[in-house]
Amino acid sequence: MFSSVIMKLILAVLVLVLLVETQAQWYHFPEQAFEGARDMWRAYQDMRDANYQNSDKYFHARGNYDAAQRGPGGRWAAEVISDAREAVQGFARHGNSDAAADQEANRWGRNGGDPNRYRPKGLPDQY
């Protein structure tokens, strides 16, 4: 009887600790999402500033990579922004054969892949 009570108490404490630990960082999500959105905006601005041929995939991957490094909120923001951008571009162009390649670069960066995989030769080092 005594060991049964002890075992139940230990189990309850373990469950409580696991619940608290998994939920303890929830309040960081909005900040991560905001910072991730800023990373995506910075990559977009750099892409426009660079105005460099065949650099689109690099900036897609870099924006997603930087945002995802912020944590779950940044990863979420990168995915939402990337999907929305591709949907709008696809609608505006009535189909975009490049959309699949853009999304692959988005996923590559978001999953921690090195954005330099898509870096075009000759792109200035500042990017």
One Martini backbone bead per residue (centre of mass of N, CA, C, O) as a GRO file, in nm:
protein
  127
    1MET     BB    1   0.061   0.060  -0.024
    2PHE     BB    2   0.293   0.262   0.019
    3SER     BB    3   0.431   0.213  -0.264
    4SER     BB    4   0.186   0.302  -0.431
    5VAL     BB    5   0.183   0.596  -0.336
    6ILE     BB    6   0.470   0.665  -0.419
    7MET     BB    7   0.442   0.598  -0.720
    8LYS     BB    8   0.215   0.802  -0.776
    9LEU     BB    9   0.374   1.051  -0.687
   10ILE     BB   10   0.606   1.023  -0.886
   11LEU     BB   11   0.434   1.026  -1.140
   12ALA     BB   12   0.304   1.302  -1.094
   13VAL     BB   13   0.567   1.463  -1.089
   14LEU     BB   14   0.667   1.386  -1.371
   15VAL     BB   15   0.427   1.498  -1.527
   16LEU     BB   16   0.449   1.787  -1.425
   17VAL     BB   17   0.735   1.844  -1.525
   18LEU     BB   18   0.681   1.788  -1.825
   19LEU     BB   19   0.462   2.001  -1.863
   20VAL     BB   20   0.625   2.248  -1.775
   21GLU     BB   21   0.868   2.218  -1.970
   22THR     BB   22   0.703   2.220  -2.245
   23GLN     BB   23   0.552   2.512  -2.158
   24ALA     BB   24   0.774   2.727  -2.064
   25GLN     BB   25   0.828   2.860  -2.378
   26TRP     BB   26   0.566   2.991  -2.506
   27TYR     BB   27   0.634   3.308  -2.468
   28HIS     BB   28   0.850   3.315  -2.717
   29PHE     BB   29   0.694   3.288  -2.984
   30PRO     BB   30   0.620   3.583  -3.066
   31GLU     BB   31   0.910   3.686  -3.079
   32GLN     BB   32   1.013   3.484  -3.287
   33ALA     BB   33   0.812   3.562  -3.507
   34PHE     BB   34   0.894   3.855  -3.535
   35GLU     BB   35   1.196   3.805  -3.597
   36GLY     BB   36   1.144   3.620  -3.841
   37ALA     BB   37   1.001   3.834  -4.011
   38ARG     BB   38   1.247   4.020  -4.019
   39ASP     BB   39   1.431   3.823  -4.168
   40MET     BB   40   1.258   3.807  -4.420
   41TRP     BB   41   1.268   4.108  -4.488
   42ARG     BB   42   1.575   4.133  -4.512
   43ALA     BB   43   1.605   3.934  -4.748
   44TYR     BB   44   1.427   4.094  -4.941
   45GLN     BB   45   1.586   4.357  -4.937
   46ASP     BB   46   1.854   4.231  -5.033
   47MET     BB   47   1.747   4.131  -5.302
   48ARG     BB   48   1.672   4.411  -5.411
   49ASP     BB   49   1.950   4.543  -5.371
   50ALA     BB   50   2.121   4.343  -5.539
   51ASN     BB   51   2.006   4.269  -5.815
   52TYR     BB   52   2.070   3.950  -5.877
   53GLN     BB   53   2.122   3.707  -6.074
   54ASN     BB   54   2.004   3.408  -5.944
   55SER     BB   55   1.927   3.485  -5.614
   56ASP     BB   56   1.649   3.396  -5.507
   57LYS     BB   57   1.707   3.123  -5.361
   58TYR     BB   58   1.903   3.230  -5.154
   59PHE     BB   59   1.702   3.428  -5.010
   60HIS     BB   60   1.503   3.218  -4.931
   61ALA     BB   61   1.692   3.043  -4.759
   62ARG     BB   62   1.799   3.266  -4.568
   63GLY     BB   63   1.536   3.362  -4.442
   64ASN     BB   64   1.450   3.084  -4.331
   65TYR     BB   65   1.699   3.026  -4.165
   66ASP     BB   66   1.703   3.272  -3.978
   67ALA     BB   67   1.418   3.233  -3.863
   68ALA     BB   68   1.453   2.935  -3.753
   69GLN     BB   69   1.682   3.016  -3.542
   70ARG     BB   70   1.471   3.143  -3.329
   71GLY     BB   71   1.253   2.915  -3.353
   72PRO     BB   72   0.933   2.816  -3.367
   73GLY     BB   73   0.828   3.101  -3.442
   74GLY     BB   74   1.019   3.151  -3.684
   75ARG     BB   75   0.940   2.904  -3.846
   76TRP     BB   76   0.645   2.976  -3.874
   77ALA     BB   77   0.681   3.248  -4.017
   78ALA     BB   78   0.834   3.139  -4.262
   79GLU     BB   79   0.609   2.954  -4.365
   80VAL     BB   80   0.381   3.157  -4.395
   81ILE     BB   81   0.527   3.360  -4.579
   82SER     BB   82   0.611   3.166  -4.805
   83ASP     BB   83   0.330   3.058  -4.877
   84ALA     BB   84   0.200   3.331  -4.938
   85ARG     BB   85   0.392   3.427  -5.158
   86GLU     BB   86   0.345   3.187  -5.351
   87ALA     BB   87   0.041   3.223  -5.382
   88VAL     BB   88   0.043   3.510  -5.496
   89GLN     BB   89   0.232   3.456  -5.736
   90GLY     BB   90   0.064   3.231  -5.864
   91PHE     BB   91  -0.189   3.404  -5.912
   92ALA     BB   92  -0.057   3.641  -6.073
   93ARG     BB   93   0.074   3.419  -6.292
   94HIS     BB   94  -0.086   3.164  -6.345
   95GLY     BB   95   0.154   3.028  -6.263
   96ASN     BB   96   0.472   2.873  -6.143
   97SER     BB   97   0.754   2.700  -6.225
   98ASP     BB   98   0.931   2.824  -5.973
   99ALA     BB   99   0.781   2.748  -5.706
  100ALA     BB  100   0.910   2.474  -5.635
  101ALA     BB  101   1.200   2.587  -5.602
  102ASP     BB  102   1.135   2.791  -5.384
  103GLN     BB  103   1.022   2.588  -5.175
  104GLU     BB  104   1.279   2.424  -5.151
  105ALA     BB  105   1.450   2.658  -5.041
  106ASN     BB  106   1.277   2.713  -4.797
  107ARG     BB  107   1.305   2.432  -4.664
  108TRP     BB  108   1.607   2.419  -4.647
  109GLY     BB  109   1.643   2.660  -4.454
  110ARG     BB  110   1.430   2.577  -4.233
  111ASN     BB  111   1.605   2.290  -4.191
  112GLY     BB  112   1.926   2.403  -4.185
  113GLY     BB  113   2.030   2.473  -4.448
  114ASP     BB  114   2.265   2.597  -4.650
  115PRO     BB  115   2.223   2.878  -4.842
  116ASN     BB  116   2.487   2.849  -5.028
  117ARG     BB  117   2.371   2.644  -5.227
  118TYR     BB  118   2.225   2.915  -5.383
  119ARG     BB  119   2.470   3.074  -5.443
  120PRO     BB  120   2.580   3.291  -5.658
  121LYS     BB  121   2.813   3.372  -5.858
  122GLY     BB  122   2.925   3.699  -5.744
  123LEU     BB  123   2.797   3.760  -5.492
  124PRO     BB  124   2.819   3.971  -5.268
  125ASP     BB  125   2.942   3.944  -4.940
  126GLN     BB  126   2.715   4.116  -4.791
  127TYR     BB  127   2.516   3.848  -4.850
   0.00000   0.00000   0.00000
